[in-house]
């Protein structure tokens, strides 16, 4: 049984639903398996900042940026509530998490270095999760 992996980015603009029924039956879409560990490990791999530093009340810029990326990814990938996310990073309030997510969006548009970190982390998260495979 030979399985080959297809990147979901290989054919941009083509959705699985747009393919003919014969092709859809051949392709089995595995749901991406995201979890908190994948997200925190990806941040650690890319930025070299362990989760304990993200959860700590440190205000060094790189750690604050990692915390913003963590909050955004937890909301975006796992759809956790703001309160749940805040409880994982040192018991922070939901408004702090909301502020981090809003700041993430602003920095992503204006700060090239931040965007590079965020993109690398997101790619790492996606690589750590399941992909499309042929049956």
URUR-V726096 format. One record per residue. RES is the residue in three letters. PHI is phi in whole degrees, 0 to 359 (999 if undefined). Layout:
# URUR-V726096
RES,PHI
RES,PHI
This chain:
# URUR-V726096
UNK,999
UNK,266
UNK,248
UNK,241
UNK,265
UNK,246
UNK,286
UNK,292
UNK,262
UNK,294
UNK,232
UNK,299
UNK,94
UNK,260
UNK,261
UNK,304
UNK,295
UNK,279
UNK,283
UNK,299
UNK,303
UNK,298
UNK,290
UNK,299
UNK,286
UNK,280
UNK,271
UNK,252
UNK,269
UNK,272
UNK,293
UNK,292
UNK,256
UNK,262
UNK,205
UNK,300
UNK,295
UNK,299
UNK,294
UNK,292
UNK,293
UNK,295
UNK,297
UNK,295
UNK,295
UNK,278
UNK,259
UNK,60
UNK,236
UNK,291
UNK,299
UNK,300
UNK,286
UNK,295
UNK,284
UNK,284
UNK,274
UNK,280
UNK,248
UNK,294
UNK,306
UNK,296
UNK,288
UNK,296
UNK,297
UNK,298
UNK,296
UNK,296
UNK,296
UNK,301
UNK,300
UNK,297
UNK,294
UNK,297
UNK,286
UNK,288
UNK,273
UNK,254
UNK,56
UNK,288
UNK,287
UNK,299
UNK,295
UNK,297
UNK,297
UNK,300
UNK,292
UNK,278
UNK,246
UNK,81
UNK,68
UNK,287
UNK,288
UNK,298
UNK,290
UNK,294
UNK,296
UNK,301
UNK,298
UNK,298
UNK,292
UNK,295
UNK,293
UNK,305
UNK,298
UNK,294
UNK,294
UNK,300
UNK,280
UNK,248
UNK,247
UNK,297
UNK,296
UNK,297
UNK,299
UNK,299
UNK,301
UNK,298
UNK,294
UNK,297
UNK,293
UNK,297
UNK,297
UNK,296
UNK,297
UNK,294
UNK,292
UNK,278
UNK,251
UNK,289
UNK,240
UNK,286
UNK,226
UNK,275
UNK,282
